[in-house]
Amino acid sequence: MVNTSRMVGATLGVAILGTIFAAYAGQNTACGPDFLPGLHAAMTGTTVSELLGAVVAFALIRRDSLKSASRA
C-alpha cells in the first residue's frame, strides 16, 4: 500500500509540474527565453508543496512515536 501510494504521488507530481511548466513556458520551446519562466513556476510549485508536506508531517507525527523510535 505504501509503495502504491508513493508511485501514485510521483506520477501525479510529474504530471502536475509538467502542466505548470507547459502553462508558463509553452509547449514548443527549445531552451529559449520562454524556458526559464516555466522552470521557475514549476520549481516554486515544488517548493510550496514540499514545505506544506513538511508542516503536515510535523503536525501529525506524535511525540510518543518519536520517543519509542529513539529507544529502539
PQR file of N, CA, C, O and H, with PARSE charges and radii, in Angstrom:
ATOM      1  N   MET A   1       0.818  -1.186   0.000 -0.4000 1.5000
ATOM      2  CA  MET A   1       0.000   0.000   0.000 -0.0000 2.0000
ATOM      3  C   MET A   1       0.874   1.266   0.000  0.5500 1.7000
ATOM      4  O   MET A   1       0.580   2.235  -0.701 -0.5500 1.4000
ATOM      5  N   VAL A   2       1.935   1.238   0.787 -0.4000 1.5000
ATOM      6  CA  VAL A   2       2.818   2.402   0.844 -0.0000 2.0000
ATOM      7  C   VAL A   2       3.522   2.605  -0.502  0.5500 1.7000
ATOM      8  O   VAL A   2       3.653   3.736  -0.968 -0.5500 1.4000
ATOM      9  H   VAL A   2       2.173   0.451   1.357  0.4000 1.0000
ATOM     10  N   ASN A   3       3.969   1.523  -1.119 -0.4000 1.5000
ATOM     11  CA  ASN A   3       4.649   1.630  -2.402 -0.0000 2.0000
ATOM     12  C   ASN A   3       3.702   2.142  -3.485  0.5500 1.7000
ATOM     13  O   ASN A   3       4.096   2.951  -4.325 -0.5500 1.4000
ATOM     14  H   ASN A   3       3.862   0.604  -0.741  0.4000 1.0000
ATOM     15  N   THR A   4       2.472   1.678  -3.467 -0.4000 1.5000
ATOM     16  CA  THR A   4       1.485   2.151  -4.436 -0.0000 2.0000
ATOM     17  C   THR A   4       1.210   3.637  -4.250  0.5500 1.7000
ATOM     18  O   THR A   4       1.110   4.382  -5.225 -0.5500 1.4000
ATOM     19  H   THR A   4       2.152   1.021  -2.784  0.4000 1.0000
ATOM     20  N   SER A   5       1.089   4.064  -3.006 -0.4000 1.5000
ATOM     21  CA  SER A   5       0.870   5.486  -2.725 -0.0000 2.0000
ATOM     22  C   SER A   5       2.045   6.330  -3.197  0.5500 1.7000
ATOM     23  O   SER A   5       1.858   7.424  -3.730 -0.5500 1.4000
ATOM     24  H   SER A   5       1.170   3.459  -2.214  0.4000 1.0000
ATOM     25  N   ARG A   6       3.247   5.826  -3.000 -0.4000 1.5000
ATOM     26  CA  ARG A   6       4.443   6.536  -3.445 -0.0000 2.0000
ATOM     27  C   ARG A   6       4.464   6.681  -4.960  0.5500 1.7000
ATOM     28  O   ARG A   6       4.786   7.747  -5.484 -0.5500 1.4000
ATOM     29  H   ARG A   6       3.399   4.938  -2.566  0.4000 1.0000
ATOM     30  N   MET A   7       4.119   5.607  -5.658 -0.4000 1.5000
ATOM     31  CA  MET A   7       4.124   5.644  -7.118 -0.0000 2.0000
ATOM     32  C   MET A   7       3.041   6.573  -7.669  0.5500 1.7000
ATOM     33  O   MET A   7       3.277   7.304  -8.631 -0.5500 1.4000
ATOM     34  H   MET A   7       3.857   4.741  -5.232  0.4000 1.0000
ATOM     35  N   VAL A   8       1.864   6.542  -7.064 -0.4000 1.5000
ATOM     36  CA  VAL A   8       0.793   7.439  -7.499 -0.0000 2.0000
ATOM     37  C   VAL A   8       1.191   8.889  -7.247  0.5500 1.7000
ATOM     38  O   VAL A   8       0.957   9.751  -8.094 -0.5500 1.4000
ATOM     39  H   VAL A   8       1.672   5.948  -6.283  0.4000 1.0000
ATOM     40  N   GLY A   9       1.787   9.161  -6.096 -0.4000 1.5000
ATOM     41  CA  GLY A   9       2.242  10.518  -5.788 -0.0000 2.0000
ATOM     42  C   GLY A   9       3.295  11.008  -6.756  0.5500 1.7000
ATOM     43  O   GLY A   9       3.252  12.158  -7.194 -0.5500 1.4000
ATOM     44  H   GLY A   9       1.977   8.460  -5.408  0.4000 1.0000
ATOM     45  N   ALA A  10       4.245  10.142  -7.096 -0.4000 1.5000
ATOM     46  CA  ALA A  10       5.291  10.526  -8.042 -0.0000 2.0000
ATOM     47  C   ALA A  10       4.709  10.800  -9.426  0.5500 1.7000
ATOM     48  O   ALA A  10       5.098  11.758 -10.093 -0.5500 1.4000
ATOM     49  H   ALA A  10       4.280   9.208  -6.741  0.4000 1.0000
ATOM     50  N   THR A  11       3.779   9.956  -9.849 -0.4000 1.5000
ATOM     51  CA  THR A  11       3.156  10.131 -11.165 -0.0000 2.0000
ATOM     52  C   THR A  11       2.348  11.428 -11.221  0.5500 1.7000
ATOM     53  O   THR A  11       2.448  12.187 -12.185 -0.5500 1.4000
ATOM     54  H   THR A  11       3.463   9.178  -9.308  0.4000 1.0000
ATOM     55  N   LEU A  12       1.559  11.672 -10.199 -0.4000 1.5000
ATOM     56  CA  LEU A  12       0.783  12.914 -10.160 -0.0000 2.0000
ATOM     57  C   LEU A  12       1.684  14.134 -10.066  0.5500 1.7000
ATOM     58  O   LEU A  12       1.397  15.167 -10.670 -0.5500 1.4000
ATOM     59  H   LEU A  12       1.478  11.056  -9.416  0.4000 1.0000
ATOM     60  N   GLY A  13       2.773  14.022  -9.312 -0.4000 1.5000
ATOM     61  CA  GLY A  13       3.703  15.142  -9.197 -0.0000 2.0000
ATOM     62  C   GLY A  13       4.306  15.520 -10.532  0.5500 1.7000
ATOM     63  O   GLY A  13       4.368  16.702 -10.871 -0.5500 1.4000
ATOM     64  H   GLY A  13       3.006  13.182  -8.821  0.4000 1.0000
ATOM     65  N   VAL A  14       4.751  14.535 -11.296 -0.4000 1.5000
ATOM     66  CA  VAL A  14       5.327  14.807 -12.618 -0.0000 2.0000
ATOM     67  C   VAL A  14       4.274  15.408 -13.545  0.5500 1.7000
ATOM     68  O   VAL A  14       4.561  16.349 -14.284 -0.5500 1.4000
ATOM     69  H   VAL A  14       4.700  13.575 -11.021  0.4000 1.0000
ATOM     70  N   ALA A  15       3.067  14.871 -13.507 -0.4000 1.5000
ATOM     71  CA  ALA A  15       2.007  15.379 -14.384 -0.0000 2.0000
ATOM     72  C   ALA A  15       1.631  16.817 -14.037  0.5500 1.7000
ATOM     73  O   ALA A  15       1.463  17.648 -14.929 -0.5500 1.4000
ATOM     74  H   ALA A  15       2.835  14.106 -12.906  0.4000 1.0000
ATOM     75  N   ILE A  16       1.499  17.111 -12.751 -0.4000 1.5000
ATOM     76  CA  ILE A  16       1.100  18.463 -12.337 -0.0000 2.0000
ATOM     77  C   ILE A  16       2.209  19.466 -12.627  0.5500 1.7000
ATOM     78  O   ILE A  16       1.944  20.556 -13.133 -0.5500 1.4000
ATOM     79  H   ILE A  16       1.635  16.436 -12.026  0.4000 1.0000
ATOM     80  N   LEU A  17       3.457  19.103 -12.309 -0.4000 1.5000
ATOM     81  CA  LEU A  17       4.557  20.034 -12.580 -0.0000 2.0000
ATOM     82  C   LEU A  17       4.777  20.223 -14.071  0.5500 1.7000
ATOM     83  O   LEU A  17       5.141  21.317 -14.504 -0.5500 1.4000
ATOM     84  H   LEU A  17       3.673  18.218 -11.898  0.4000 1.0000
ATOM     85  N   GLY A  18       4.566  19.190 -14.859 -0.4000 1.5000
ATOM     86  CA  GLY A  18       4.654  19.334 -16.310 -0.0000 2.0000
ATOM     87  C   GLY A  18       3.583  20.264 -16.859  0.5500 1.7000
ATOM     88  O   GLY A  18       3.825  21.032 -17.790 -0.5500 1.4000
ATOM     89  H   GLY A  18       4.270  18.301 -14.508  0.4000 1.0000
ATOM     90  N   THR A  19       2.397  20.183 -16.271 -0.4000 1.5000
ATOM     91  CA  THR A  19       1.311  21.072 -16.682 -0.0000 2.0000
ATOM     92  C   THR A  19       1.621  22.517 -16.330  0.5500 1.7000
ATOM     93  O   THR A  19       1.381  23.422 -17.130 -0.5500 1.4000
ATOM     94  H   THR A  19       2.200  19.559 -15.515  0.4000 1.0000
ATOM     95  N   ILE A  20       2.154  22.735 -15.132 -0.4000 1.5000
ATOM     96  CA  ILE A  20       2.534  24.101 -14.727 -0.0000 2.0000
ATOM     97  C   ILE A  20       3.619  24.630 -15.649  0.5500 1.7000
ATOM     98  O   ILE A  20       3.556  25.773 -16.103 -0.5500 1.4000
ATOM     99  H   ILE A  20       2.348  22.000 -14.482  0.4000 1.0000
ATOM    100  N   PHE A  21       4.619  23.793 -15.925 -0.4000 1.5000
ATOM    101  CA  PHE A  21       5.697  24.216 -16.818 -0.0000 2.0000
ATOM    102  C   PHE A  21       5.162  24.583 -18.196  0.5500 1.7000
ATOM    103  O   PHE A  21       5.527  25.622 -18.747 -0.5500 1.4000
ATOM    104  H   PHE A  21       4.670  22.865 -15.557  0.4000 1.0000
ATOM    105  N   ALA A  22       4.301  23.741 -18.754 -0.4000 1.5000
ATOM    106  CA  ALA A  22       3.755  23.998 -20.090 -0.0000 2.0000
ATOM    107  C   ALA A  22       2.886  25.252 -20.116  0.5500 1.7000
ATOM    108  O   ALA A  22       2.865  25.974 -21.113 -0.5500 1.4000
ATOM    109  H   ALA A  22       4.004  22.897 -18.306  0.4000 1.0000
ATOM    110  N   ALA A  23       2.170  25.512 -19.024 -0.4000 1.5000
ATOM    111  CA  ALA A  23       1.312  26.696 -18.978 -0.0000 2.0000
ATOM    112  C   ALA A  23       2.125  27.985 -18.991  0.5500 1.7000
ATOM    113  O   ALA A  23       1.699  28.979 -19.578 -0.5500 1.4000
ATOM    114  H   ALA A  23       2.187  24.925 -18.214  0.4000 1.0000
ATOM    115  N   TYR A  24       3.294  27.976 -18.347 -0.4000 1.5000
ATOM    116  CA  TYR A  24       4.109  29.187 -18.284 -0.0000 2.0000
ATOM    117  C   TYR A  24       5.132  29.280 -19.414  0.5500 1.7000
ATOM    118  O   TYR A  24       5.433  30.379 -19.880 -0.5500 1.4000
ATOM    119  H   TYR A  24       3.640  27.168 -17.870  0.4000 1.0000
ATOM    120  N   ALA A  25       5.665  28.157 -19.857 -0.4000 1.5000
ATOM    121  CA  ALA A  25       6.734  28.198 -20.847 -0.0000 2.0000
ATOM    122  C   ALA A  25       6.234  27.930 -22.251  0.5500 1.7000
ATOM    123  O   ALA A  25       6.922  28.255 -23.219 -0.5500 1.4000
ATOM    124  H   ALA A  25       5.420  27.264 -19.479  0.4000 1.0000
ATOM    125  N   GLY A  26       5.074  27.356 -22.387 -0.4000 1.5000
ATOM    126  CA  GLY A  26       4.612  26.964 -23.703 -0.0000 2.0000
ATOM    127  C   GLY A  26       5.160  25.594 -24.047  0.5500 1.7000
ATOM    128  O   GLY A  26       6.147  25.158 -23.454 -0.5500 1.4000
ATOM    129  H   GLY A  26       4.514  27.092 -21.601  0.4000 1.0000
ATOM    130  N   GLN A  27       4.555  24.922 -24.971 -0.4000 1.5000
ATOM    131  CA  GLN A  27       4.954  23.551 -25.279 -0.0000 2.0000
ATOM    132  C   GLN A  27       5.966  23.458 -26.400  0.5500 1.7000
ATOM    133  O   GLN A  27       6.530  22.386 -26.619 -0.5500 1.4000
ATOM    134  H   GLN A  27       3.754  25.275 -25.453  0.4000 1.0000
ATOM    135  N   ASN A  28       6.215  24.531 -27.112 -0.4000 1.5000
ATOM    136  CA  ASN A  28       7.105  24.462 -28.273 -0.0000 2.0000
ATOM    137  C   ASN A  28       8.420  25.207 -28.050  0.5500 1.7000
ATOM    138  O   ASN A  28       9.018  25.695 -29.009 -0.5500 1.4000
ATOM    139  H   ASN A  28       5.756  25.402 -26.934  0.4000 1.0000
ATOM    140  N   THR A  29       8.882  25.303 -26.802 -0.4000 1.5000
ATOM    141  CA  THR A  29      10.150  25.983 -26.555 -0.0000 2.0000
ATOM    142  C   THR A  29      11.280  24.975 -26.561  0.5500 1.7000
ATOM    143  O   THR A  29      11.105  23.824 -26.163 -0.5500 1.4000
ATOM    144  H   THR A  29       8.397  24.907 -26.022  0.4000 1.0000
ATOM    145  N   ALA A  30      12.443  25.419 -27.017 -0.4000 1.5000
ATOM    146  CA  ALA A  30      13.626  24.568 -27.037 -0.0000 2.0000
ATOM    147  C   ALA A  30      14.740  25.272 -26.261  0.5500 1.7000
ATOM    148  O   ALA A  30      15.745  25.685 -26.840 -0.5500 1.4000
ATOM    149  H   ALA A  30      12.585  26.355 -27.341  0.4000 1.0000
ATOM    150  N   CYS A  31      14.555  25.404 -24.961 -0.4000 1.5000
ATOM    151  CA  CYS A  31      15.522  26.055 -24.073 -0.0000 2.0000
ATOM    152  C   CYS A  31      15.768  27.506 -24.466  0.5500 1.7000
ATOM    153  O   CYS A  31      16.867  28.023 -24.267 -0.5500 1.4000
ATOM    154  H   CYS A  31      13.739  25.069 -24.491  0.4000 1.0000
ATOM    155  N   GLY A  32      14.786  28.149 -25.004 -0.4000 1.5000
ATOM    156  CA  GLY A  32      14.887  29.562 -25.353 -0.0000 2.0000
ATOM    157  C   GLY A  32      14.534  30.427 -24.156  0.5500 1.7000
ATOM    158  O   GLY A  32      14.502  29.943 -23.025 -0.5500 1.4000
ATOM    159  H   GLY A  32      13.893  27.730 -25.166  0.4000 1.0000
ATOM    160  N   PRO A  33      14.271  31.695 -24.396 -0.5600 1.5000
ATOM    161  CA  PRO A  33      13.967  32.605 -23.286  0.2800 2.0000
ATOM    162  C   PRO A  33      12.651  32.271 -22.572  0.5500 1.7000
ATOM    163  O   PRO A  33      12.454  32.679 -21.428 -0.5500 1.4000
ATOM    164  N   ASP A  34      11.759  31.541 -23.229 -0.4000 1.5000
ATOM    165  CA  ASP A  34      10.493  31.191 -22.585 -0.0000 2.0000
ATOM    166  C   ASP A  34      10.623  29.985 -21.663  0.5500 1.7000
ATOM    167  O   ASP A  34       9.668  29.616 -20.981 -0.5500 1.4000
ATOM    168  H   ASP A  34      11.919  31.210 -24.158  0.4000 1.0000
ATOM    169  N   PHE A  35      11.796  29.374 -21.642 -0.4000 1.5000
ATOM    170  CA  PHE A  35      12.022  28.181 -20.830 -0.0000 2.0000
ATOM    171  C   PHE A  35      12.098  28.522 -19.335  0.5500 1.7000
ATOM    172  O   PHE A  35      11.557  27.789 -18.507 -0.5500 1.4000
ATOM    173  H   PHE A  35      12.573  29.673 -22.196  0.4000 1.0000
ATOM    174  N   LEU A  36      12.754  29.611 -18.992 -0.4000 1.5000
ATOM    175  CA  LEU A  36      13.003  29.936 -17.591 -0.0000 2.0000
ATOM    176  C   LEU A  36      11.747  30.280 -16.790  0.5500 1.7000
ATOM    177  O   LEU A  36      11.645  29.840 -15.645 -0.5500 1.4000
ATOM    178  H   LEU A  36      13.194  30.206 -19.664  0.4000 1.0000
ATOM    179  N   PRO A  37      10.786  31.038 -17.321 -0.5600 1.5000
ATOM    180  CA  PRO A  37       9.576  31.278 -16.528  0.2800 2.0000
ATOM    181  C   PRO A  37       8.821  29.993 -16.178  0.5500 1.7000
ATOM    182  O   PRO A  37       8.273  29.868 -15.083 -0.5500 1.4000
ATOM    183  N   GLY A  38       8.797  29.052 -17.105 -0.4000 1.5000
ATOM    184  CA  GLY A  38       8.137  27.779 -16.835 -0.0000 2.0000
ATOM    185  C   GLY A  38       8.874  26.975 -15.780  0.5500 1.7000
ATOM    186  O   GLY A  38       8.255  26.364 -14.909 -0.5500 1.4000
ATOM    187  H   GLY A  38       9.242  29.154 -17.994  0.4000 1.0000
ATOM    188  N   LEU A  39      10.201  26.977 -15.863 -0.4000 1.5000
ATOM    189  CA  LEU A  39      11.012  26.268 -14.872 -0.0000 2.0000
ATOM    190  C   LEU A  39      10.848  26.910 -13.497  0.5500 1.7000
ATOM    191  O   LEU A  39      10.723  26.207 -12.495 -0.5500 1.4000
ATOM    192  H   LEU A  39      10.703  27.473 -16.571  0.4000 1.0000
ATOM    193  N   HIS A  40      10.849  28.223 -13.447 -0.4000 1.5000
ATOM    194  CA  HIS A  40      10.677  28.934 -12.184 -0.0000 2.0000
ATOM    195  C   HIS A  40       9.318  28.621 -11.563  0.5500 1.7000
ATOM    196  O   HIS A  40       9.230  28.378 -10.359 -0.5500 1.4000
ATOM    197  H   HIS A  40      10.951  28.794 -14.262  0.4000 1.0000
ATOM    198  N   ALA A  41       8.274  28.626 -12.360 -0.4000 1.5000
ATOM    199  CA  ALA A  41       6.929  28.334 -11.845 -0.0000 2.0000
ATOM    200  C   ALA A  41       6.834  26.900 -11.330  0.5500 1.7000
ATOM    201  O   ALA A  41       6.236  26.658 -10.281 -0.5500 1.4000
ATOM    202  H   ALA A  41       8.346  28.824 -13.338  0.4000 1.0000
ATOM    203  N   ALA A  42       7.417  25.946 -12.058 -0.4000 1.5000
ATOM    204  CA  ALA A  42       7.378  24.546 -11.634 -0.0000 2.0000
ATOM    205  C   ALA A  42       8.172  24.337 -10.350  0.5500 1.7000
ATOM    206  O   ALA A  42       7.733  23.607  -9.461 -0.5500 1.4000
ATOM    207  H   ALA A  42       7.902  26.142 -12.910  0.4000 1.0000
ATOM    208  N   MET A  43       9.330  24.967 -10.245 -0.4000 1.5000
ATOM    209  CA  MET A  43      10.146  24.815  -9.033 -0.0000 2.0000
ATOM    210  C   MET A  43       9.511  25.520  -7.839  0.5500 1.7000
ATOM    211  O   MET A  43       9.646  25.056  -6.707 -0.5500 1.4000
ATOM    212  H   MET A  43       9.687  25.561 -10.967  0.4000 1.0000
ATOM    213  N   THR A  44       8.828  26.621  -8.074 -0.4000 1.5000
ATOM    214  CA  THR A  44       8.106  27.287  -6.992 -0.0000 2.0000
ATOM    215  C   THR A  44       6.969  26.398  -6.497  0.5500 1.7000
ATOM    216  O   THR A  44       6.744  26.288  -5.292 -0.5500 1.4000
ATOM    217  H   THR A  44       8.718  26.998  -8.994  0.4000 1.0000
ATOM    218  N   GLY A  45       6.257  25.769  -7.419 -0.4000 1.5000
ATOM    219  CA  GLY A  45       5.197  24.839  -7.029 -0.0000 2.0000
ATOM    220  C   GLY A  45       5.738  23.666  -6.237  0.5500 1.7000
ATOM    221  O   GLY A  45       5.115  23.223  -5.272 -0.5500 1.4000
ATOM    222  H   GLY A  45       6.440  25.858  -8.398  0.4000 1.0000
ATOM    223  N   THR A  46       6.901  23.158  -6.641 -0.4000 1.5000
ATOM    224  CA  THR A  46       7.539  22.061  -5.921 -0.0000 2.0000
ATOM    225  C   THR A  46       7.919  22.487  -4.507  0.5500 1.7000
ATOM    226  O   THR A  46       7.686  21.749  -3.549 -0.5500 1.4000
ATOM    227  H   THR A  46       7.407  23.518  -7.425  0.4000 1.0000
ATOM    228  N   THR A  47       8.493  23.659  -4.379 -0.4000 1.5000
ATOM    229  CA  THR A  47       8.908  24.157  -3.065 -0.0000 2.0000
ATOM    230  C   THR A  47       7.727  24.316  -2.135  0.5500 1.7000
ATOM    231  O   THR A  47       7.787  23.913  -0.974 -0.5500 1.4000
ATOM    232  H   THR A  47       8.682  24.258  -5.157  0.4000 1.0000
ATOM    233  N   VAL A  48       6.661  24.898  -2.632 -0.4000 1.5000
ATOM    234  CA  VAL A  48       5.471  25.100  -1.806 -0.0000 2.0000
ATOM    235  C   VAL A  48       4.879  23.766  -1.367  0.5500 1.7000
ATOM    236  O   VAL A  48       4.491  23.617  -0.208 -0.5500 1.4000
ATOM    237  H   VAL A  48       6.613  25.226  -3.576  0.4000 1.0000
ATOM    238  N   SER A  49       4.805  22.802  -2.269 -0.4000 1.5000
ATOM    239  CA  SER A  49       4.224  21.513  -1.902 -0.0000 2.0000
ATOM    240  C   SER A  49       5.109  20.761  -0.909  0.5500 1.7000
ATOM    241  O   SER A  49       4.590  20.092  -0.016 -0.5500 1.4000
ATOM    242  H   SER A  49       5.120  22.923  -3.210  0.4000 1.0000
ATOM    243  N   GLU A  50       6.427  20.855  -1.045 -0.4000 1.5000
ATOM    244  CA  GLU A  50       7.334  20.201  -0.098 -0.0000 2.0000
ATOM    245  C   GLU A  50       7.225  20.835   1.285  0.5500 1.7000
ATOM    246  O   GLU A  50       7.190  20.122   2.288 -0.5500 1.4000
ATOM    247  H   GLU A  50       6.849  21.398  -1.771  0.4000 1.0000
ATOM    248  N   LEU A  51       7.170  22.152   1.350 -0.4000 1.5000
ATOM    249  CA  LEU A  51       7.027  22.819   2.645 -0.0000 2.0000
ATOM    250  C   LEU A  51       5.684  22.502   3.289  0.5500 1.7000
ATOM    251  O   LEU A  51       5.611  22.304   4.502 -0.5500 1.4000
ATOM    252  H   LEU A  51       7.198  22.731   0.535  0.4000 1.0000
ATOM    253  N   LEU A  52       4.638  22.451   2.502 -0.4000 1.5000
ATOM    254  CA  LEU A  52       3.323  22.094   3.032 -0.0000 2.0000
ATOM    255  C   LEU A  52       3.327  20.662   3.560  0.5500 1.7000
ATOM    256  O   LEU A  52       2.760  20.392   4.619 -0.5500 1.4000
ATOM    257  H   LEU A  52       4.698  22.612   1.517  0.4000 1.0000
ATOM    258  N   GLY A  53       3.949  19.758   2.845 -0.4000 1.5000
ATOM    259  CA  GLY A  53       4.065  18.374   3.308 -0.0000 2.0000
ATOM    260  C   GLY A  53       4.850  18.267   4.604  0.5500 1.7000
ATOM    261  O   GLY A  53       4.499  17.477   5.480 -0.5500 1.4000
ATOM    262  H   GLY A  53       4.409  19.977   1.985  0.4000 1.0000
ATOM    263  N   ALA A  54       5.916  19.060   4.732 -0.4000 1.5000
ATOM    264  CA  ALA A  54       6.705  19.045   5.965 -0.0000 2.0000
ATOM    265  C   ALA A  54       5.894  19.559   7.153  0.5500 1.7000
ATOM    266  O   ALA A  54       5.987  19.013   8.253 -0.5500 1.4000
ATOM    267  H   ALA A  54       6.201  19.702   4.020  0.4000 1.0000
ATOM    268  N   VAL A  55       5.107  20.598   6.936 -0.4000 1.5000
ATOM    269  CA  VAL A  55       4.270  21.141   8.013 -0.0000 2.0000
ATOM    270  C   VAL A  55       3.215  20.120   8.430  0.5500 1.7000
ATOM    271  O   VAL A  55       2.984  19.920   9.622 -0.5500 1.4000
ATOM    272  H   VAL A  55       5.031  21.041   6.043  0.4000 1.0000
ATOM    273  N   VAL A  56       2.584  19.482   7.469 -0.4000 1.5000
ATOM    274  CA  VAL A  56       1.569  18.469   7.781 -0.0000 2.0000
ATOM    275  C   VAL A  56       2.200  17.292   8.522  0.5500 1.7000
ATOM    276  O   VAL A  56       1.635  16.804   9.501 -0.5500 1.4000
ATOM    277  H   VAL A  56       2.772  19.645   6.500  0.4000 1.0000
ATOM    278  N   ALA A  57       3.360  16.835   8.066 -0.4000 1.5000
ATOM    279  CA  ALA A  57       4.032  15.715   8.731 -0.0000 2.0000
ATOM    280  C   ALA A  57       4.425  16.088  10.148  0.5500 1.7000
ATOM    281  O   ALA A  57       4.253  15.292  11.071 -0.5500 1.4000
ATOM    282  H   ALA A  57       3.819  17.232   7.271  0.4000 1.0000
ATOM    283  N   PHE A  58       4.948  17.284  10.328 -0.4000 1.5000
ATOM    284  CA  PHE A  58       5.339  17.735  11.665 -0.0000 2.0000
ATOM    285  C   PHE A  58       4.129  17.814  12.587  0.5500 1.7000
ATOM    286  O   PHE A  58       4.223  17.477  13.767 -0.5500 1.4000
ATOM    287  H   PHE A  58       5.087  17.931   9.578  0.4000 1.0000
ATOM    288  N   ALA A  59       2.998  18.255  12.056 -0.4000 1.5000
ATOM    289  CA  ALA A  59       1.790  18.376  12.877 -0.0000 2.0000
ATOM    290  C   ALA A  59       1.188  17.021  13.223  0.5500 1.7000
ATOM    291  O   ALA A  59       0.568  16.877  14.277 -0.5500 1.4000
ATOM    292  H   ALA A  59       2.922  18.528  11.097  0.4000 1.0000
ATOM    293  N   LEU A  60       1.357  16.027  12.359 -0.4000 1.5000
ATOM    294  CA  LEU A  60       0.706  14.741  12.563 -0.0000 2.0000
ATOM    295  C   LEU A  60       1.569  13.706  13.279  0.5500 1.7000
ATOM    296  O   LEU A  60       1.040  12.741  13.831 -0.5500 1.4000
ATOM    297  H   LEU A  60       1.860  16.144  11.503  0.4000 1.0000
ATOM    298  N   ILE A  61       2.890  13.891  13.279 -0.4000 1.5000
ATOM    299  CA  ILE A  61       3.749  12.927  13.972 -0.0000 2.0000
ATOM    300  C   ILE A  61       3.572  13.120  15.472  0.5500 1.7000
ATOM    301  O   ILE A  61       3.718  14.220  16.004 -0.5500 1.4000
ATOM    302  H   ILE A  61       3.320  14.674  12.831  0.4000 1.0000
ATOM    303  N   ARG A  62       3.262  12.038  16.118 -0.4000 1.5000
ATOM    304  CA  ARG A  62       3.044  12.111  17.561 -0.0000 2.0000
ATOM    305  C   ARG A  62       4.379  12.022  18.278  0.5500 1.7000
ATOM    306  O   ARG A  62       5.277  11.286  17.868 -0.5500 1.4000
ATOM    307  H   ARG A  62       3.144  11.144  15.685  0.4000 1.0000
ATOM    308  N   ARG A  63       4.489  12.764  19.327 -0.4000 1.5000
ATOM    309  CA  ARG A  63       5.724  12.773  20.103 -0.0000 2.0000
ATOM    310  C   ARG A  63       6.007  11.400  20.714  0.5500 1.7000
ATOM    311  O   ARG A  63       7.167  11.027  20.886 -0.5500 1.4000
ATOM    312  H   ARG A  63       3.759  13.362  19.660  0.4000 1.0000
ATOM    313  N   ASP A  64       4.959  10.649  21.041 -0.4000 1.5000
ATOM    314  CA  ASP A  64       5.152   9.314  21.610 -0.0000 2.0000
ATOM    315  C   ASP A  64       5.854   8.394  20.626  0.5500 1.7000
ATOM    316  O   ASP A  64       6.718   7.610  21.017 -0.5500 1.4000
ATOM    317  H   ASP A  64       4.016  10.952  20.902  0.4000 1.0000
ATOM    318  N   SER A  65       5.487   8.484  19.348 -0.4000 1.5000
ATOM    319  CA  SER A  65       6.118   7.611  18.360 -0.0000 2.0000
ATOM    320  C   SER A  65       7.578   7.969  18.172  0.5500 1.7000
ATOM    321  O   SER A  65       8.395   7.094  17.885 -0.5500 1.4000
ATOM    322  H   SER A  65       4.785   9.121  19.030  0.4000 1.0000
ATOM    323  N   LEU A  66       7.920   9.231  18.327 -0.4000 1.5000
ATOM    324  CA  LEU A  66       9.319   9.641  18.227 -0.0000 2.0000
ATOM    325  C   LEU A  66      10.123   9.127  19.416  0.5500 1.7000
ATOM    326  O   LEU A  66      11.274   8.719  19.255 -0.5500 1.4000
ATOM    327  H   LEU A  66       7.256   9.942  18.559  0.4000 1.0000
ATOM    328  N   LYS A  67       9.535   9.142  20.597 -0.4000 1.5000
ATOM    329  CA  LYS A  67      10.232   8.646  21.794 -0.0000 2.0000
ATOM    330  C   LYS A  67      10.457   7.149  21.708  0.5500 1.7000
ATOM    331  O   LYS A  67      11.535   6.666  22.052 -0.5500 1.4000
ATOM    332  H   LYS A  67       8.601   9.473  20.728  0.4000 1.0000
ATOM    333  N   SER A  68       9.449   6.404  21.253 -0.4000 1.5000
ATOM    334  CA  SER A  68       9.608   4.956  21.154 -0.0000 2.0000
ATOM    335  C   SER A  68      10.603   4.586  20.048  0.5500 1.7000
ATOM    336  O   SER A  68      11.290   3.571  20.161 -0.5500 1.4000
ATOM    337  H   SER A  68       8.573   6.797  20.973  0.4000 1.0000
ATOM    338  N   ALA A  69      10.688   5.366  19.013 -0.4000 1.5000
ATOM    339  CA  ALA A  69      11.645   5.081  17.941 -0.0000 2.0000
ATOM    340  C   ALA A  69      13.069   5.336  18.417  0.5500 1.7000
ATOM    341  O   ALA A  69      13.991   4.635  17.999 -0.5500 1.4000
ATOM    342  H   ALA A  69      10.130   6.190  18.921  0.4000 1.0000
ATOM    343  N   SER A  70      13.267   6.326  19.284 -0.4000 1.5000
ATOM    344  CA  SER A  70      14.611   6.615  19.765 -0.0000 2.0000
ATOM    345  C   SER A  70      15.081   5.565  20.766  0.5500 1.7000
ATOM    346  O   SER A  70      16.287   5.388  20.934 -0.5500 1.4000
ATOM    347  H   SER A  70      12.518   6.896  19.623  0.4000 1.0000
ATOM    348  N   ARG A  71      14.172   4.867  21.435 -0.4000 1.5000
ATOM    349  CA  ARG A  71      14.539   3.818  22.380 -0.0000 2.0000
ATOM    350  C   ARG A  71      14.988   2.538  21.687  0.5500 1.7000
ATOM    351  O   ARG A  71      15.754   1.755  22.248 -0.5500 1.4000
ATOM    352  H   ARG A  71      13.191   5.011  21.299  0.4000 1.0000
ATOM    353  N   ALA A  72      14.514   2.333  20.484 -0.4000 1.5000
ATOM    354  CA  ALA A  72      14.809   1.066  19.773 -0.0000 2.0000
ATOM    355  C   ALA A  72      16.202   1.012  19.228  0.5500 1.7000
ATOM    356  O   ALA A  72      16.586   0.017  18.613 -0.5500 1.4000
ATOM    357  H   ALA A  72      13.892   2.969  20.028  0.4000 1.0000
TER
END
